Amino acid sequence: MSTSTAAPVRATTHPDAGATAPGVLRLPRERVALALLLGSTALLYLWGLGASGWANSFYSAAVQAGSESWKAFFFGSSDAANSITVDKTPLSLWPMMLSVRAFGLSSWAILVPQALMGVGAVALLHALVRRATGSAGAGLLAGAVLALTPVAVLMFRFNNPDAMLVLLLVAAAYAVQRALEGVRPVRWIALAGALVGLAFLAKMLQAFLVLPAFALAYALFAAVPLGRRVGHLLVALASTVVAGGWWVAVVELWPASSRPWIGGSQGDSILELTLGYNGLGRITGEETGSVGGASGWGETGALRLLGSEIGGQVAWLLPAAVVLGATALALTWRRGPASAPSPRSPRVLRGTLAVWLGWLVATAVTFSFMGGIFHAYYTVALAPAIAALVGIGAWSAWSHRDSLLVSGVLATTTALTASLAFVLLDRAGDWHPWLKYVVAVVGALATLALAGVRHLPRRAGRVVAAAALVAALASPTAYALSTAATPHTGSIPTAGPTTTTGPGGTGGPAGMGGPGGMGGPGTTGAAPGASTGGLLEASTSSEAIDALLTSDADSFTWVAAAVGSNTASGYQLATQEPVMAIGGFNGSDPSPTLEEFQQYVADGEIHWFIGGGGTMGGPGAGVGGADGGSDAAAEITAWVESTFTAQSVDGVSLYDLSAGVE
């Protein structure tokens, strides 16, 4: 009778000759390791989550509105009375809206779905890399790198659309890999296309940056004849169009008079928003109604992602990902021993590497040279590609460490990573200054040992590998922990400690955020805690203001109106009553026009007008900075100020518009 307690591992025959599919059953230690990875990720993303309050109040206000009105839910309206939408497609808002409907309005109800998306993305990436390599260690490394990327920690603890975008794109990459394996490929590639289409409904055209990589990988490495590959890709394209286009079609066909204005557009068109403000305008910088081009969003160029604003967010392992990914791709063409560790065929592994290298290159190049609106947190879209390439590349190189050339690559990559970490940590000034020296010393020792690792015993080799991992992961881990420990609010959050002055909200690099931020002077003399906010920060109400806004609220469609979505959002979240955001996010949308606003007042639909809103304004706003756009907000403000009498409440100017009702 056998006394062995090892769990059996079943293998199934793979279509590629000599290849076997990954074990159906994992060893207990693998399950424990995965549980630790996902549990630690959940703890990192959930711990102290409520400290960020409403996080990005622009989206939180829309979540509150969607929890009150199904129409606002569908369109992604900024208020439950459906005056205007947010300037994105609404898929990313729907899980948060459902959470608030189930559990009530709170910071946790809004942010927990985002954290769970992060855990899901890490789990999917782990499964993908483990499947591609047959190595549990490679999957764990990839998952850990994604979980600990500072900008990923930021976005999975925040309520911007990027969390949903990343989750859906990682799921799409998993589907592409399954299609490459050759079992029901058309179903898997169609699913990949549908997931990219859904990602479009989360963050519009940014989702399509991965499409060239997905299509090229399938066209080159799928296990079906070329003609069928083309047919399958056409099916995937159709899936993308259907999954991403149905909502656009409904909005375009819906009578404009019975739906909210499409925020971010000048012509009330979702197609204009898709192709203009959130499309080509992001590349060229020519975005009507926006807040400026490259001069306002940092220097463009090949080194942008390594610069002072972006480097600490995501760049820690960026060079390593490129080197290790390219090395792994080259090694797939090298004839290895029969006992090579990957249960997958070289063809599938090449296709997987093509997916991630293509993803990384296309996204990095776009972010480096785009001249329109660009925020540091956009770089979370690079994190899955970096993590996958590091996991697969490190496993592949380590498996071939007996080669002088490959051991040299491992040593060079470690030296490069530790050197970059030293530079990035040095930018943080007095923030844990000892850390950069520890990373430099450990990195140097690991580099020397890796150069000769082929001569070391197995146990010594493991110690060297562990040292290299410490040198590579210590710095981003420290930044990740700093990010999780810091509350983040505003429209442009950044990860890690303060390193430089640049566009940012509360937390991370200081910049244009904060009450009375860029374009929004706030209200001088306001009571402690009361502020009209600014372009990038929400307003803050007070008990006295809340009492006025909620008085006889049921008699009005909107309890108040304010210029700019962030100014409106704070009051709406405080009262949980609809507040009209005149002009949308930038205050430069023609919604409503002066004539429409006057009619609302005459019909008794708006109670209060709140002065001092944060906006870049349009041509006639007198604030400056916007690229074109409407001056309706300025006209409305001027009309209100000349027609009604202001009263100061806790330093905030309010105008009672009910006196204008006849």
N, C-alpha and C positions, 0 to 999 in steps of 0.2 A: 504494500500500500504506500503510495507516494505521500510524502510529508510536505511537498512544495505548496506554498500559499500564493505563488505568483498568479496574477489574473491572466487568463489566456487572452491573446490578441488575435483576432480573426482577420484575415486578409482576403480581399476579393480581387479577381483578375481584372486588370485594367485593359482597355482597348489597345494600348501600346504594348508591343511585344516585350516581355520581360519586366514590365512595370506592374506594381501592385498598388491598390488604393490604400490610403491610410488605415490604420487599425480602427475597427469599429468600436472596440472597447479600449479606453485609456487605462494605464496603470494607475493605481491609487495615488501615488505620489504626484502624478500629472494632474489629477483632479484636485488634489489639495493645493498644488501650486496655482492652478487656474482660479480656484476659489479665493486664494490669498490675493491674487492680482485684482480680481473684480471687487472683492471686499475692500481692499485698500483704495481702489479707485473710487468706489462709492463713498467711502469715508472722506476722502480728499475733496470730492465734489459736493458733498452734503453738509460737511461740518460747518457750523456757524453761517449757514446760507442766508438766514433771515437778516443778517447784519447789513446786507446791501439794500434793504428796504424795497422800494419799487424798481431798483436797478435802472433800466432805461424806461423812464416814465412815458415816453412817446408810445412804446409798445404796450406798457402796462395799462395805460388808459384804454387802448383798443381792446385789450383782454377784458377789462371791466365792462366795456360796452358790449362785447360779444357774449358775455355771460348774462346780459340783461335782454338782448335782442337777437333773435336768430337771423334777422336781416343783416344786422351789424356783424354777426358771426360770419356769414357767408362772404360779405364784401370786405371784411377787415376794416370796418369803419372806426374812426377815432372817437365817436360818441354814439350812444344808443339811439339818438334821434337821426343819425345817418346824414350828417351834413357833408362829410368828406372822409375818404379812406386814408390809411397809411400809404406811404409811397412804395409799397411792395405788394406782391401777391401774398395771400393770407395763410398759406398752409402751415407755416411755422407757428402761427398764433392759435390754430385750432386746438392742439393738445392743451395749451395753457388755458384757453377759454373753457374747455370741458372740465379741466381740473378745478377752476374757480366755480363753475356751476355745481360741481360735486361737493367741494369742501369750503366754499365761501371765499371772499376776497381777502387774500393775505399774501405777503411776500413768499411764503413757503409754497402756497398753492400755485403761484406763478412760476417759481424757479425750480421746484423739484422735477417737473417733467424735463427740463433742460439737463439737469444732472443725470437723470436716468438715460437720456439720449447719449450722454457721454459714456456711461458704463456700457451701453449697447454697442457703441462704435468700437470701444476697446475689445469687447468680446468678439465682435465680427472680425476685426483685424487679426486678432489672435487665431481664430478659426481659419481664416484665409491663409495666413503665413504657415501655420502648422500643416495645412492641407497641401500647400505648394511644396514644402520642404520635407514633410514627414518628421519634422523635429519639433518636439514640444518646447525645447529651449528657444528655438528661433521665434516661435509664436509668442512665448512669454516676453522675450526681449522687445519684439515689435509692439506688443500691447503696452508694455511699460513705458517705452519711448513716447507713444502717443499720449498715454495718461499723464506723463510728467512734462510734456511740452508746455511751457508757461502760458502761451496764448490759448491752448486747449483748456487748461484749467480755468482761465478767465471766461471763455465763451460757454463752457458747460456749467458755469455758475452764474450766467447772465441770461437775459431774455431777448437777445438779438436773434435774427434768423439763422445765424451761422451754425448753431448746434444741430438743427434739423438738416441743414445742407450737408454737413459732414457725415452725419449718420446715413443719409440716403445715398450719398456718393460712395461710401465704403461698402454699403450693401450692394450697390450696382457693380463695384469692382469684384466683389465676391461672386456675383452672378456671372460676370464675364469669365472669371476663372473656371467656374463650373462648366460653362459653355465650351471652353478650350479643352476640357477633359474628354469631350466627345460623347457623353451620355445625355441624350435628349438636348442637343445643343441649341436647337431653335427655341425651345421653351426658355432656356436660361438666358439666351441673348435677348429675347423679347422682354424678359423680366428686367434685364439690365437697362434696356431702353426705357421701360416704364418707370423705373426708379429714377433715372435721370430726368424724365419728364416731371415727376413729382418734385424733384429737387428744384426744377425751374419754378414751380409754384411756391417754393420756399424763398428763393433769392434770385429768381429771374435768370438772366443770361450768364451769370457767373457759373451756373451749373453746367453749362455747355463746354467749359474749358477742358473737361476730361474726354469729350466725345472723340476728338482725333486719336487719342491714345487707345481708347477702347476699340475703335473701328480698325486701326492699324494692327493692333495685336491680334484681333480675330481674323483679319484678312490674311495675315502672314502665318499664323500658327494654329489655326483651327484644324481639327482632325477630320475635315470633310473636303470633298473636291472644291476647286476654286469657284465654279459656277454656283454651287450651293452656298458657299460662303457669302457671295454677293447677295443671293436671295435672302439669306438669314439676316444680313445687315439691313436690307430693305425692310424686313419685318421689324427689326429693332427700331429703325427710324420711324416707322408707322406707330409703334408702341410709344415712342417718345412724344410724338405729335399728339396722340390721343390723350395720354396721361397728363401732359402739360398744357394742352390746348383747349380742353373741354371748358375749363373755367374762363379762359380768355374769350372763347366763343360766346358763352352765356352772357358775360358782361358786355361784350360788344353788341349783342342782340337785344339786351335788356333796355327798355325805354329809359333814356337819360333822366326824364322827369320824375321817375319813381325809384331812382337809386342814388346813392351818394356820389359826389364828385370824385373822380379818380385823382387822388393826391399825387403831386409830383408832375402832373401833366398840365399843359396850358390849354389844351383843347378837350379836356374831359374824355380822354381816350386811353384805354389800357395798352393799345398798340403803340401809341406815342410814348407812353411811359416805358414800355419794354425796349423799344428801339432807340429812344432818345435819352432821357434823363438816366435811366438804368441800363442803357445799352451802349451804343457807340459813343455817346457823350462821355462815358467813363473813360474811354480810350483817348479821345481827342481833347477832352477838356471843354468842349463846346456844349454845355448843358444849360439850356434856357431855364431861368429861374433858380439856378444853383448859386453857390457861394464862392466861385472862383475855380481856376484850373490848377496847373502844376505849382504855381507860385504859392498857392494856399495849402497845398497838400504835400509838400516836401519835394526834394530834388529827385528827379528821375535818373535812371542810368543803371549800368550793369551791376554796380555795387550797392544799389539801394537796399537790398535785403540784409546787407551786412552793416548798414549804417547805424548811427546812434539811436534813431527812433525805432527801427525794426529789429536790429540784431538780437537784443535780449528777448524778444517775443518768440522767435522761432529758429534762429540761425545756428544754434549751438551745434547741431549735428548735420547741418545742410551740406557742407563739403564732404563729410564722411558718407552721407547717403549717396552722393554722386559717385565717389570713388569706389565704394563697396558695391553699389548697384552695377556699375560698369564692369567691375572685376567679376562679379557673379555671372553676368551675362557672357563674358568672355570664357569663363570656366565651363559653361554649359556646352561649349564646342570642343572642350578638351576631353579626350577619351580617358575616363577614370577607371579605377579598378572595379571588379565585379561586385565588391562589397561597398560601393559608394553609398553614402547614408541616405540619399533621397529616394523614397519609394515612387516618386513621380518621374515621368519621362523628361528628358531634357527639353523636348518640344513644349510641354506645358509650362515648365519653369521659365523658358525663354519668353513665352507669351505673357506670363505673370510679370516678369521683369519689364517687359515692354510696356505693359499697362502702367506700372508705377513710375518708370523713367519718363514716359510720355506725359503722365499726369504732372510730375514734378517740373519738367522743362516748360511745358505750355503755361502752367500757372505762374511759375517764377518769372518767366519772360514777360508775361502780361502785367504782373504786378510791378516789375522793375521799370517798365516804360510807359505805363498808362498815365495820361496827363490830366485826367479828371479827378473827381473825388476819390481819395484813397485813404483808408484808415489802417493803422497798424494791425488791428484785430482781424482784418481780412485774411491775414497770413495763416490763420487756423486751417485754411483749405490746403496748405502745404504739409501740415502735420501728419496726416495719414500716409502720404507718399514717403516722407522722410522716415517715418517709423517702419514702414514695410521694407524699404530698401536697406535700412540698417539691420533689421532682423534677418532678412534673407541673405544680404551681403556678408554680414559677420559670420553667419552659419556656413556659408559656402567657402569663404576664405579660411575659416578655422578648420574646415574639413580637408583643406588642401595645404595645411601649414607646413607639411614636409617639403614643399617647394620653396626654394630660395627666393624666387620672385614673389610668391604669394606672402611669405612671411615678411618680406620687405614692404609689401602693400599694407599689411596689418600694422607694422611699426610706423610707417609714414602716416597712416590714417590716425593713429593714436596721437602722434606728435602734432599733427595738424589740428586735431580736435582740442587737445589740451592748450595749444597756443591760442586758438580762437577764444576758448573759454577765459583765458587770462586777460585778453583784450576786452572782452565784453564785461567781465567782472570789474576790470579797472575803471570802466565808465561809471560804475555805481558809486564811486567816491569812497565815502567812509562806511558804506554798508558791508559789514563783515570783511574787512580788508585782508584778513588772514587766509580766507578761502582760496583766493587766486594763487597764493604761494603753495598751499597744500596740493591743489590741482596740478600746478606746474611740476612739483617734485614727483608726485605719484605718476604723472604722465611721462616724465622723463625716464623714470625707472622702468615703467611698463614698456616704453618704446625700445629701450636697450634690450630688455628681456625678450620682447617679441621678435627682434631681429635674429635672435638665435634660438627661438622656441622649438625649432625642429630637432634640436639636440637635447632638449630637456625631457626628463621623465614625465609621464602623463600627469601625475599629481602636481608636480611643479608647474606644468603647463596650465593647469586649472587655476593655480594661484596667480599666475601672470595674467590670464584672461580676466580674472576677477579684478585685478588692479587696473587693467585697461578700462573695464566697465565703470569702475569708480571714477577714474579720471574723466570719462566721457559723460557720466550721468550726474555727478555731484553738483555741478553748477546749475543745470536746468532744474534739478530737483530742489535746490535752494530757492531758485526763482519761483518755482511752482508753489512751494510752501508759503513764500512771502505773498504770492498772489491770493492764495486761499485764505490767508489771515487778514487780508485787507478788504474792507467794504468797497464796492465799486458802484458808482452811480453816474448818470449822465449819458450822453449819446456816443461818446468816443472814449471808452475805457481802455486802459493799457495794463499789461501784465508786469509783475516784478516791481522792484523798488524804483524810486525816482532816479533817472539817469541823465535826463536832458530836458530842455523846454521844447515842447511841441504840441500839436493838437491832441488834446486829451481831456477826459472828464476827471472826476474825483477818483483817486487811486492811480498809481503809476505816474508817468511823466506829467508834470503840470502843463497847463496850456489854456486853451480857449474855453474850457468848461467852467463850471462853478456858477453860482447865482450871479446873474448879470453878466454872463459870458459874452462871447463875441456877438455883437449886434444887439444885445439885450442889456441895457444899462441897469436893470433892476429898479428898485424904488428907494430913493434916498429917504432915510428917516423911518423906514418901516420898522414895526415892532420886531423884537427878537423872534426869529423863526419865520417871519413873514417876508415874502419876496415874490416879485412877479417873474422871477427866473430869467432865462435868456434863450438864445438860439439853441444851445446845447444842454441846458440844465432846466429842470422842471421848476415851476413855481412852488412856493410853500405857503400854505394858507394859515389862518389862525382861527381861534374859536369865534371871534367876533365876525370875521368874514364868512365863515361857514354858516353862522346863524343867519346872516343876511341872504346868502345864496339859497339856503334851503327853505327860507320863509315862503310859504304859499307856492312851493315848487311845482305842485301838481297843476297849477294854473298856466304853466308855461311849457313850451316845447324844450327850450334851453334855459337853464337857470342863469346862464351868463354867456357872454362871448368875449373872446380875447384874441389878439393877433399872435399867431404862431402856435404850433401844436404843443410845444413844451410848456408855454405859459398856460394854455388851457388845461393841460394834462394834470398838473398838480392840484388845481381846484376841483377837477372832476374826480380824481381819486380820493380827495378829502371828503367830498360830499356824496359821492356815488350817484351824482345827477349829471345829465348831459350838459357839457360846456362846448360851445361852438369854437372850433379852431379856425379863425379867419386866415385864409391864405395857406393853410397846411403847414408843413414842417418849416419851410423857409419864410413863410408869410408872403410868398410871391406867386401863389396860384390865384387865378381869378375866381375864387369861390369864398363867399358870394361876391357878386358885384355890388357897387353902392346901391343901385336901384333895387336889387333883390334884398339887401339888408334893410333898406328903408321900408320895404313892404313887410318883411318879418316884424319890424318894430310896429308898424301900423296895425298889423294883425294881432299884436299882443303875444308874439311867440318867444321873445327874448326879454328877460327881466333886467339883467345888469350887463353893462360893458365894463371890462376891467382894463384900465389904462396901463401903459408901460410895458407892453408885451415885447418878447424877444424875437427879433426877425431881422433878416438881411434886407427885406423890403424889395420893391420893384423899382422901376425907373424914377418914380416920383416919391419914393418913400422918405427920402432925406437921410437915409442911413448909409446907403452905398454898399458896394461889394457884390451885389447880386448880378448875375449874368442875364440881363433881360428880365422877363417875367412881368407879371401884372403889378400895377400900382393901386389895385383895388383896396388893399389893406390900409394904405396911407389915406386914400379918399374917405374910407369909412371912419378912420380915426379922426380926421379933420372935421367931418360932419358931426360926429358925436360930440366932440369938444366944443364946437360952436353952437350946438343945439341944446345940449343938456348941461346941467350943473354938476360939477364934480363934488364928491364928498370923500374925505380921507378917512379910511378905516385902517388903523394900525399901520399908517404910512402908505397904504395902497389906495390909488385913486379909483373910485367906482362911480359909475353913472347909472342912475335909475332910469331905464328906458320905458318902464311901464307908464310914465307920465305922458308919453307920446301916443298912447292908445286912445283913440277917439270913440 
